[in-house]
Amino acid sequence: MHSRDTRSLSFTKHHGAGNDFLVVLDPSDEIGFEEREIRALCDRHLGVGADGVIRVGRGRCGAELSMDLRNADGSPAEMSGNGIRCLAQAAVDAGLVVPPAFTVETAAGLRTVEYRPGEDPGTGWASVDMGAARVGPEETSSLWDGPLRHVDLGNPHLVALGADPADVDLAGLGPRFQESVQGGVNVEFIAVGARRDELVLRVWERGVGETLACGTGSVAAAAAASAWGLVGDTVRVHNPGGTLEVLLGAPSEPARLAGPVRKVADVVVDRASLA
């Protein structure tokens, strides 16, 4: 993001299954952030608190909008399934686009989003085309007793299949797996759920740490589980913050992610406080 100083910045805060984002609308492409500002905004004790910051810019490449996404540590991210669903709510609420469907240009490619407002204020439901999930062969690691698969969704994932993810030392294993891949990787620890076509997931996100949910991670988990023959085409993925639905297509076809989204607050930040 390029930089332009302003005295105050207006955000809305949203979450999808507990995966929360600060969204700033910038249809004129005038606002930019430095890494230290993103870190200050996302700090859960000294700032507003969020898993990332999304700038909604003018449409590019034939899209109606564009998404510039930064992780909580200030680093850029290619794509977020929950983030783009939060973007949808913010953009529809502000009148930048009209539901039910519109397109967003991301660093991972063009994405089509469908959005409908919920019955209660601040609620909604959004689904997004996530692109094709490219699943790698089964692997093993000295760090993990079960099988692993890398999955590419425009951003990198490593899916680890095992027993109850609640028993995983996420704070210990997450960073070790992340550092095992050049440039880092998002790590999903999954187990088969209590019912058919359900998964249980915990995630360690690159540039953030543990989060309550991960949209791209849920799709990666479903795609890897499908490659292992554990689930069908429609998968409910139980994240700690809520359940997301994944619809898998053929290997070369885009997957789709769906779930609830909620607006949390309107936020105005004095930019000088981020110094």
Helices and strands as residue ranges (DSSP letters): E 8-16, E 19-25, H 35-42, E 52-58, E 65-71, E 76-77, H 81-93, E 101-106, E 109-117, E 123-131, E 134-135, E 139-141, E 144-152, E 156-161, G 165-167, H 170-179, E 186-192, E 198-205, E 209-211, H 215-227, E 234-239, E 242-247, E 255-270, G 271-274
